[in-house]
Amino acid sequence: MEQVLHLQHVSYTYHTLDGETLALSDISFSLNKGEFIAIVGPSGCGKSTLLSLICGLLPLEQGMIRINGKMLRESTTNVGYMLQHDELFEWRTIYNNVILGLEVQHALTARTRKHAHELLGIYGLGDFENSRPSELSGGMRQRVALIRTLVLDPEILLLDEPFSALDYQTRLQVGDDIGQILRKEGKSALLVTHDLSEAISLADRVIVLSRRPATIKQTIPLVFKLDEDTPMNRRNAPEFKTYFNLVWKELNEDEASARENI
């Protein structure tokens, strides 16, 4: 399969006045075109640090990151980053929030304006183009945040716990919506989450990280025998419990080992 992202022996250390903290150690994996990978691990193990390295927010210290075969610093591939909070501006309408990135990148044209209108219409927000963010539910706001990212036409999408601020019921619905949207758009996605059910319902593979310094403990491919493979249908599938227990076991072994060393 065609690789759009490849990490090889990536490590990262935080430097402070109090000393150095190794956050990531020898991380290697690839993301294939159109694939969805979820990354899980203990709190503070470096999951978000990994996303920051991939999108260039943090400098790469050790190892190599390639995007579409090119070194990270040489790549021109568009990488989208969806944060935990929607970060919508209340003084801008929904439509104007969606085109904000296009304005920043000086890419606002008749074609991209039309595409923004089309995406809002396709994903159920066409009637809210002139509304303000405070008039929308939390789930609708997250859909706006996703459309704001998609309108830039990123080839790779980084998702940093994008549903964590939502209540459980809304989280299920929005996760299902966004999972299907990304499949339909054919995007390659990397999701960081603490929610094991969310990871298993959305991903093609789950990468389990250890405690800090994070290493890859296990990579678990997910295969569901479903006529209609959607996040919500996966949660009711017989394979779901098996995968959940497998990921849970990997994480708990790490926690048990840490307690023994205290």
C-alpha positions in Angstrom: 0.0 0.0 0.0 1.1 3.6 -0.6 2.6 5.2 2.5 1.7 8.9 3.1 3.5 9.1 6.4 6.5 7.2 7.7 8.2 7.7 11.1 11.5 5.9 11.8 13.3 5.9 15.2 11.7 9.1 16.4 12.6 10.3 19.9 11.9 13.6 21.6 13.2 15.1 24.9 11.7 18.1 26.7 14.4 20.5 28.0 13.6 22.7 31.0 15.5 24.5 33.7 14.9 21.5 36.0 16.5 19.1 33.5 15.5 16.9 30.6 12.5 14.6 30.2 12.5 11.9 27.5 8.9 11.9 26.1 9.2 9.6 23.1 11.7 6.8 22.5 12.3 5.1 19.2 8.9 5.4 17.6 8.5 3.8 14.1 5.3 3.3 12.1 3.7 4.1 8.8 0.3 5.5 7.8 -1.0 4.3 4.5 -3.1 6.3 2.0 -6.8 6.3 3.2 -6.0 4.6 6.4 -7.2 5.5 9.9 -4.9 4.9 12.8 -5.7 5.5 16.5 -3.0 6.0 19.1 -3.8 5.2 22.7 -1.6 5.2 25.8 -1.4 6.4 29.5 -2.0 10.0 30.2 1.1 12.1 29.7 2.9 9.5 27.7 3.5 11.8 24.7 0.6 11.2 22.3 0.0 14.8 21.6 3.8 15.5 21.4 3.9 12.9 18.6 1.2 14.9 16.6 3.1 18.1 17.2 6.3 16.6 15.7 4.4 15.3 12.6 2.9 18.7 11.8 6.1 20.6 12.6 4.9 22.5 15.7 7.9 20.9 17.5 11.4 20.4 16.0 12.4 16.9 15.2 15.4 16.0 17.4 16.1 12.4 16.6 14.9 10.0 13.9 13.1 10.7 10.6 9.7 11.7 9.5 8.7 11.4 5.8 5.5 12.6 4.2 4.8 11.2 0.7 8.4 10.1 0.5 9.9 13.5 1.3 11.6 14.6 4.5 9.3 16.5 6.8 11.1 19.9 6.3 10.9 19.4 2.5 7.3 18.2 2.3 4.6 20.4 0.7 1.8 18.0 1.6 -1.1 19.7 3.3 -1.5 18.3 6.9 -4.7 19.2 8.8 -4.8 19.4 12.6 -8.1 19.2 14.5 -7.7 20.2 18.2 -9.6 19.1 21.3 -11.7 22.3 21.3 -13.4 23.7 18.2 -11.8 27.1 18.6 -14.6 28.8 16.7 -14.7 32.6 16.8 -18.0 34.0 18.1 -17.8 37.2 16.1 -17.6 35.2 12.8 -20.5 33.4 11.2 -20.3 29.6 10.7 -19.4 30.1 7.1 -16.7 32.7 7.9 -15.3 30.4 10.6 -15.0 27.6 7.9 -13.1 29.8 5.5 -10.7 31.3 8.1 -7.9 28.9 7.1 -8.3 29.7 3.5 -8.0 33.4 4.3 -4.8 32.8 6.3 -3.3 30.7 3.5 -4.4 33.3 0.9 -6.3 30.6 -0.9 -9.8 32.1 -0.9 -11.0 31.9 -4.4 -14.4 31.4 -6.1 -13.7 27.7 -6.3 -12.7 27.3 -2.6 -15.7 29.5 -1.5 -18.0 27.2 -3.4 -16.4 24.1 -1.9 -16.9 25.6 1.6 -20.7 26.1 0.9 -20.9 22.5 -0.6 -19.2 20.9 2.5 -21.6 22.7 4.9 -24.5 21.6 2.8 -23.3 17.9 2.5 -22.8 17.6 6.2 -26.0 19.1 7.4 -25.0 22.6 8.3 -26.1 24.5 5.2 -29.0 26.1 7.1 -26.6 27.5 9.7 -24.1 29.3 7.5 -25.1 32.7 8.9 -25.5 31.5 12.5 -23.0 32.2 15.3 -21.1 29.4 17.1 -23.1 30.0 20.3 -26.3 29.0 18.4 -25.0 25.5 17.6 -24.8 22.4 19.8 -21.4 21.0 20.8 -21.7 18.3 18.2 -22.5 20.7 15.4 -19.6 22.9 16.4 -17.2 20.0 16.1 -18.6 19.3 12.6 -17.9 22.9 11.7 -14.3 22.5 13.0 -13.9 19.4 10.9 -15.2 21.2 7.8 -12.9 24.1 8.4 -10.0 21.6 8.3 -11.4 19.6 5.3 -11.9 22.7 3.2 -8.1 23.1 3.1 -8.0 19.7 1.4 -5.4 18.1 3.7 -4.1 14.8 2.6 -3.3 13.8 6.2 -5.6 14.7 9.1 -4.3 14.8 12.7 -7.0 14.5 15.4 -6.0 15.3 19.0 -8.9 14.0 21.1 -11.4 16.1 19.1 -14.5 14.7 20.9 -13.3 14.9 24.5 -15.2 18.1 25.3 -18.5 16.6 24.3 -21.0 14.7 26.5 -21.1 10.9 26.0 -24.2 10.7 23.8 -23.1 13.6 21.6 -19.6 12.1 21.5 -21.0 8.8 20.1 -23.0 10.6 17.4 -20.3 13.0 16.4 -17.7 10.2 16.3 -19.9 8.2 14.0 -20.6 11.2 11.8 -16.9 12.3 11.6 -15.7 8.7 11.1 -18.0 8.3 8.1 -17.1 11.7 6.7 -13.4 10.9 6.7 -14.0 7.6 5.0 -16.1 9.3 2.4 -13.5 12.0 1.8 -10.8 9.3 1.6 -8.5 11.0 4.1 -5.6 9.4 5.9 -6.1 10.1 9.6 -4.2 9.8 12.9 -6.3 10.0 16.0 -5.0 10.5 19.6 -7.6 9.4 22.2 -7.9 8.1 25.8 -11.2 6.4 24.8 -10.5 2.8 23.8 -14.1 2.3 22.5 -13.6 5.4 20.3 -10.3 4.1 19.0 -11.7 0.6 18.1 -14.9 2.0 16.5 -13.0 4.4 14.2 -9.6 2.9 13.3 -8.1 0.4 10.9 -5.3 -0.1 13.4 -4.6 0.8 17.1 -1.1 1.7 18.2 -0.6 1.2 21.9 2.0 3.3 23.6 3.8 2.6 26.9 4.2 5.0 29.8 6.7 7.8 29.4 9.1 7.6 27.7 6.6 6.3 25.2 7.5 3.3 23.0 5.2 1.3 20.8 4.1 -1.7 22.8 1.7 -3.2 20.3 0.0 -2.5 17.0 -3.4 -4.1 16.6 -5.1 -4.4 13.2 -8.9 -4.2 13.4 -11.0 -6.3 11.1 -14.8 -6.4 11.4 -17.1 -8.6 9.4 -19.9 -6.1 8.8 -22.2 -5.4 5.8 -21.9 -1.7 6.7 -18.7 -0.9 8.5 -19.6 2.2 10.5 -18.3 3.3 14.0 -21.7 2.8 15.5 -22.1 -0.7 14.0 -18.7 -1.7 15.2 -19.7 -1.1 18.8 -22.4 -3.7 18.5 -20.2 -6.3 16.6 -19.0 -9.5 18.3 -15.3 -8.6 17.5 -15.6 -5.3 19.4 -15.3 -6.9 22.9 -12.3 -9.0 21.8 -10.4 -6.0 20.6 -11.3 -3.9 23.6 -10.0 -6.6 26.0 -6.8 -6.9 24.0 -6.1 -3.2 24.1 -7.1 -3.0 27.7 -4.7 -5.8 28.6 -1.8 -4.1 26.9 -2.5 -0.8 28.8 -3.1 -2.6 32.1 0.1 -4.6 31.9 2.0 -1.3 31.6 0.2 0.2 34.6 0.8 -2.9 36.7 4.5 -2.9 35.9 4.7 0.8 36.9 3.0 0.1 40.3 5.5 -2.7 40.9 8.4 -0.4 40.4 7.1 2.2 42.9 
